[in-house]
Amino acid sequence: MTKFPPVYSDQVSKILITVYENPEVSFDTFTLAQRIHGINVGSPQFPNKFEETVKATEQLIVKGLVDAKQLKHTSLGLYFSEMKFKFKGKQEAIRVRDKAEEFKKELPKILEEPNKVIEEMNKAQRKT
């Protein structure tokens, strides 16, 4: 029976790639939320993005890919610090990163066909 590789949400994939590509950084939920969403702690959308990052980190912990110290913030609630990959986590991060890079390379080819169809439709509309 064929075993398919796991598929991760965009949020989880971003965490895997970010942590893997920055081994010198000690990540916590605050740092990850800022890096993967491009927002500051003081921005209005930060609490929501922070919560999304916590949930994505929990998914990684449940799957046995990362380990982290669990803490509680007075206003934001549960969060994680000192995030570290387990061996399986590094393997998955590499796989996800390679898959993302492959997709970026293939995207122009994927978009060529719809662009050709749109061009043909525009030509047909100009004729009428």
RAHUJO-V698080 format. One record per backbone hydrogen bond with DSSP energy under -1.0 kcal/mol. CO is the residue of the C=O (numbers start at 1). NH is the residue of the N-H. If there is no record, write none. Layout:
co	nh
CO	NH
CO	NH
//
This chain:
co	nh
9	13
10	14
11	15
12	16
13	17
14	18
15	19
16	20
17	21
22	25
27	83
28	32
29	33
30	34
31	35
32	36
33	37
34	38
40	43
43	46
45	49
46	50
47	51
48	52
49	53
50	54
51	55
52	56
53	57
54	58
55	59
56	60
57	61
58	62
59	63
60	65
61	64
65	86
67	84
69	81
71	79
73	77
77	73
79	71
80	29
81	69
84	67
86	90
87	91
88	92
89	93
90	94
91	95
92	96
93	97
94	98
95	99
96	100
97	101
98	102
99	103
100	104
101	105
102	106
103	107
106	110
107	111
111	115
112	116
113	117
114	118
115	119
116	120
117	121
118	122
119	123
120	124
121	125
122	126
123	127
//
